[in-house]
């Protein structure tokens, strides 16, 4: 019976890896199809397309996992009975910031997937769609980075005590 319990814990991990790798391949396919449309583009449109290719699911998905792993780790280690209220307060804020970063990176991953799907459906690339894609995904990415930075700072403060 305990052997079966170990297998049941590994199944969700394998499913997450399969889904994320499938999304990564789909994103790469969608960007490849969109870049080979054969239409002449302005220099601005080419630059926008290059920035669009920099941020894909292969970057956003690991950041999502990193944030979730950090929040889970802090939840497990903060269960020890530390009587210092400042320490407990900092740990709570650190967990909240990591969870916020997780949600934002997850939203970024979903938005990237949606915009890649929209770009795949369009017969010719539209500049406005690519600009919206860049504005939304990069703003979500940098907002997630900000929450990670705040969480790292608060974690540093907890270790300094």
C-alpha positions as CSV (number, residue, x, y, z in Angstrom):
1,X,0.0,0.0,0.0
2,X,2.8,2.6,0.8
3,X,4.3,1.8,-2.6
4,X,1.0,2.8,-4.3
5,X,0.9,6.1,-2.4
6,X,4.4,7.0,-3.8
7,X,3.2,6.4,-7.3
8,X,0.1,8.5,-6.8
9,X,2.3,11.5,-5.7
10,X,4.4,11.2,-8.9
11,X,1.4,11.2,-11.3
12,X,0.5,14.9,-10.9
13,X,4.2,15.9,-11.4
14,X,4.4,13.9,-14.6
15,X,1.1,15.4,-15.8
16,X,2.3,18.9,-15.2
17,X,5.5,18.2,-17.0
18,X,3.7,16.7,-20.0
19,X,1.2,19.6,-20.2
20,X,3.9,22.3,-19.9
21,X,6.1,20.6,-22.5
22,X,3.1,20.4,-24.8
23,X,2.3,24.0,-24.3
24,X,6.0,24.9,-25.0
25,X,6.0,23.0,-28.3
26,X,2.7,24.5,-29.3
27,X,4.0,28.0,-28.5
28,X,7.1,27.4,-30.6
29,X,5.0,26.1,-33.4
30,X,2.6,29.1,-33.3
31,X,5.5,31.6,-33.4
32,X,7.2,29.8,-36.2
33,X,4.1,29.7,-38.3
34,X,3.5,33.4,-37.7
35,X,7.0,34.4,-38.5
36,X,7.0,32.7,-41.9
37,X,4.0,34.5,-43.3
38,X,6.0,35.8,-46.3
39,X,4.6,39.4,-46.1
40,X,6.9,42.4,-46.1
41,X,7.0,44.1,-42.8
42,X,8.3,47.4,-41.6
43,X,11.4,47.6,-39.3
44,X,9.1,48.4,-36.4
45,X,7.0,45.3,-37.0
46,X,10.1,43.2,-37.2
47,X,11.4,44.6,-33.9
48,X,8.0,44.0,-32.3
49,X,8.0,40.4,-33.6
50,X,11.5,39.8,-32.2
51,X,10.4,41.1,-28.7
52,X,7.4,38.8,-29.0
53,X,9.6,35.8,-29.6
54,X,11.8,36.6,-26.5
55,X,9.0,35.9,-24.0
56,X,7.4,32.5,-24.4
57,X,5.8,29.8,-22.3
58,X,9.3,28.3,-21.8
59,X,10.2,31.4,-19.7
60,X,6.9,32.1,-17.9
61,X,6.0,28.6,-16.9
62,X,9.2,27.9,-14.9
63,X,8.8,31.3,-13.1
64,X,5.3,30.1,-12.2
65,X,6.7,26.9,-10.8
66,X,9.4,28.8,-9.0
67,X,6.9,31.0,-7.2
68,X,4.7,28.1,-6.2
69,X,7.6,26.1,-5.0
70,X,8.8,29.0,-2.9
71,X,5.4,29.6,-1.3
72,X,5.1,25.9,-0.6
73,X,8.5,25.8,1.0
74,X,7.8,28.8,3.2
75,X,4.5,27.3,4.3
76,X,6.2,24.1,5.4
77,X,9.2,25.7,7.2
78,X,7.1,28.4,8.9
79,X,5.1,25.9,10.8
80,X,7.8,25.8,13.5
81,X,6.8,27.6,16.7
82,X,8.8,30.8,16.5
83,X,7.6,33.2,19.2
84,X,9.0,36.3,17.5
85,X,6.1,38.3,16.1
86,X,8.3,40.2,13.7
87,X,9.6,36.9,12.2
88,X,6.1,35.5,11.8
89,X,4.9,38.8,10.2
90,X,7.7,38.8,7.7
91,X,7.2,35.2,6.8
92,X,3.5,35.8,6.2
93,X,4.2,38.7,3.9
94,X,6.9,36.7,2.1
95,X,4.4,33.9,1.5
96,X,1.8,36.3,0.3
97,X,4.2,37.9,-2.1
98,X,5.3,34.6,-3.5
99,X,1.7,33.5,-4.0
100,X,0.9,36.9,-5.8
101,X,4.0,36.3,-8.0
102,X,2.7,32.7,-8.7
103,X,-0.8,34.1,-9.8
104,X,0.7,36.8,-11.9
105,X,3.2,34.4,-13.7
106,X,0.4,31.9,-14.2
107,X,-1.7,34.7,-15.8
108,X,1.3,35.7,-17.9
109,X,1.6,32.1,-19.1
110,X,-2.1,31.9,-20.0
111,X,-2.0,35.3,-21.8
112,X,1.0,34.2,-23.8
113,X,-0.8,31.0,-24.8
114,X,-4.0,32.9,-25.8
115,X,-2.1,35.5,-27.9
116,X,-0.1,32.8,-29.6
117,X,-3.4,31.1,-30.4
118,X,-4.9,34.3,-31.7
119,X,-1.8,35.0,-33.9
120,X,-2.1,31.5,-35.2
121,X,-5.7,32.0,-36.3
122,X,-5.0,35.3,-38.1
123,X,-4.3,35.0,-41.8
124,X,-1.7,37.8,-41.6
125,X,0.0,39.2,-38.5
126,X,-1.6,42.3,-37.2
127,X,0.6,44.8,-35.5
128,X,-2.0,45.9,-33.0
129,X,-2.4,42.3,-31.7
130,X,1.4,42.0,-31.3
131,X,1.6,45.3,-29.5
132,X,-1.2,44.3,-27.1
133,X,0.5,40.9,-26.6
134,X,3.8,42.6,-25.7
135,X,2.3,45.2,-23.5
136,X,0.2,42.8,-21.5
137,X,2.7,39.9,-21.2
138,X,5.7,42.1,-20.3
139,X,3.8,44.1,-17.8
140,X,2.6,40.9,-16.1
141,X,6.2,39.5,-16.2
142,X,7.7,42.6,-14.6
143,X,5.0,42.8,-12.0
144,X,5.7,39.2,-11.1
145,X,9.4,40.0,-10.9
146,X,8.6,42.9,-8.5
147,X,6.7,40.5,-6.2
148,X,9.6,38.0,-6.3
149,X,12.0,40.8,-5.4
150,X,9.9,41.9,-2.5
151,X,9.6,38.3,-1.3
152,X,13.3,37.8,-1.6
153,X,14.0,41.0,0.4
154,X,11.6,39.9,3.2
155,X,13.1,36.5,3.3
156,X,16.5,38.1,3.6
157,X,15.2,40.1,6.5
158,X,13.9,37.0,8.3
159,X,17.3,35.3,8.0
160,X,19.1,38.4,9.3
161,X,17.3,38.0,12.6
